[in-house]
Amino acid sequence: MSTEGQRALQHNEGLRRVYYNDSANNCTFGIGTLAHMGPCTARELGQPVPDPVIQARLGAGVRRAEQIVRDAVPDHTLTQAQFDAAVSFAYNMPGGARAALNPANRGDMVAVARNINAYVYVHAHDARGHPVGPPRRSDGLVDRRRREAAPFLVPPQPALGAAP
């Protein structure tokens, strides 16, 4: 993931130096790092998290997301912008990334963009991590998914020196 991609990921996720309940009511901290499914306990909520812990977990999460993207798209070379966007998506949706990115293997980037844009629903969870109630559309995810899908909608550029 490029430095620009890392900045975009941090913008997409935001930074919170305390434990908090995310939009799906899961205990989270740092840069979108899941502490555990379900809400934070009263003791966890608002508890500070040191920057070295945040950065270590972010690094591990990015490495995991990069590997998910490499595994999901072994048959097609992504541009740097596409790879960065795919890593951001996989960081946030590791379970859905393989299926969403699979059309890239046959060069169908429009299908990849369409798939990414479909992941805009959150599911609230109880203290045991079980889904509660119906999924709801998240405006924040709609905006994020548009940013992540955009590089897949850009026509490929010819290589330098190539004939038009």
C-alpha positions in Angstrom: 0.0 0.0 0.0 1.4 3.4 -0.9 1.8 6.3 1.4 -1.1 8.0 -0.3 -3.2 4.9 0.1 -2.4 4.8 3.9 -3.5 8.4 4.2 -6.7 7.6 2.4 -7.3 4.5 4.7 -6.8 6.6 7.8 -9.2 9.3 6.4 -11.8 6.6 5.7 -11.5 5.0 9.1 -10.8 8.0 11.3 -8.6 7.9 14.4 -9.9 7.5 17.9 -7.4 7.0 20.7 -10.0 5.4 23.0 -12.3 2.4 22.9 -15.7 3.2 21.3 -18.7 1.5 19.8 -18.6 1.7 16.0 -21.7 2.1 13.8 -22.4 -1.6 14.1 -22.1 -1.5 17.9 -18.8 -3.4 17.9 -16.0 -2.4 20.3 -13.4 -0.6 18.3 -10.3 1.6 18.8 -7.6 3.4 16.8 -8.0 3.4 13.1 -11.0 1.2 12.8 -9.5 -1.7 14.7 -12.0 -4.2 16.0 -11.3 -5.0 19.7 -14.2 -7.5 19.7 -17.7 -8.1 18.4 -20.5 -6.5 20.4 -20.4 -3.3 22.4 -17.5 -2.2 24.6 -18.0 -3.0 28.3 -18.5 -0.1 30.7 -14.8 -0.5 31.7 -13.6 -0.5 28.1 -15.7 2.4 26.8 -13.6 5.6 26.7 -10.4 3.8 27.9 -7.3 5.3 26.2 -5.3 3.3 23.8 -1.6 4.1 23.4 -0.4 5.2 20.0 2.2 2.4 19.7 -0.7 -0.1 20.1 -2.8 1.7 17.5 0.0 1.8 15.0 1.0 -1.9 15.6 -2.6 -3.1 15.1 -3.0 -0.8 12.0 0.2 -2.2 10.5 -1.0 -5.8 11.1 -4.4 -5.0 9.7 -2.9 -3.4 6.5 -0.6 -6.4 5.9 -3.6 -8.7 6.3 -5.7 -6.6 3.9 -2.8 -6.5 1.4 -2.6 -10.3 1.4 -6.4 -10.6 1.0 -6.2 -8.4 -2.1 -3.2 -10.4 -3.5 -5.0 -13.7 -2.9 -8.3 -12.3 -4.4 -6.7 -10.9 -7.6 -3.8 -13.2 -8.6 -4.6 -13.0 -12.4 -4.6 -9.3 -13.1 -2.3 -6.4 -12.3 -4.0 -3.6 -10.4 -2.9 0.0 -10.7 -1.5 1.5 -7.5 -4.7 3.4 -7.0 -6.8 0.3 -7.4 -4.6 -1.7 -5.1 -4.7 1.0 -2.4 -8.5 1.2 -2.7 -8.9 -2.5 -2.6 -6.7 -2.7 0.5 -8.8 0.0 2.2 -11.9 -2.0 1.3 -10.4 -5.3 2.5 -9.3 -3.7 5.8 -12.9 -2.7 6.5 -14.6 -5.8 4.9 -12.2 -8.7 5.1 -14.9 -11.2 4.7 -16.4 -9.7 1.6 -13.3 -8.7 -0.2 -12.6 -11.9 -2.1 -16.0 -12.0 -3.8 -16.1 -8.2 -4.4 -12.7 -8.1 -6.0 -12.9 -11.4 -8.0 -14.1 -9.8 -11.3 -10.8 -8.0 -11.5 -9.2 -11.3 -12.5 -11.0 -11.1 -15.8 -10.5 -7.3 -16.1 -14.0 -6.4 -15.3 -13.3 -3.3 -13.2 -16.8 -2.0 -13.5 -18.1 -5.1 -11.7 -15.5 -4.6 -9.0 -16.8 -1.0 -8.5 -20.4 -2.2 -8.4 -19.5 -4.9 -5.9 -17.6 -2.5 -3.6 -20.5 -0.1 -3.7 -22.9 -2.8 -2.5 -21.2 -3.0 0.9 -23.0 -0.1 2.6 -25.0 -1.8 5.3 -24.1 -2.3 9.0 -25.4 -4.9 11.3 -25.7 -4.0 15.0 -24.4 -6.7 17.4 -25.2 -7.6 21.0 -22.7 -8.2 23.8 -22.2 -11.8 22.5 -21.5 -10.5 19.0 -24.7 -11.8 17.5 -26.5 -9.7 14.9 -29.4 -7.7 16.3 -32.2 -6.4 14.1 -32.1 -5.8 10.4 -29.1 -4.3 8.6 -29.2 -0.5 8.0 -27.7 1.6 5.3 -24.8 3.8 6.4 -24.4 7.1 4.7 -20.7 7.1 5.8 -20.2 3.8 4.1 -21.9 5.0 0.9 -19.4 7.9 0.7 -16.4 5.6 1.6 -17.4 3.0 -1.0 -17.7 5.6 -3.7 -14.1 6.7 -2.9 -12.9 3.1 -2.9 -14.7 2.2 -6.1 -13.6 5.3 -8.1 -10.2 3.9 -9.2 -11.9 0.9 -10.8 -14.0 3.2 -13.0 -11.0 5.1 -14.4 -10.2 3.9 -18.0 -6.7 2.3 -18.2 -4.0 4.6 -19.4 -1.7 3.5 -22.3 1.9 2.9 -21.3 4.3 5.8 -22.0 5.6 5.6 -25.6 2.7 3.3 -26.7 0.9 4.2 -29.9 -2.5 5.8 -29.3 
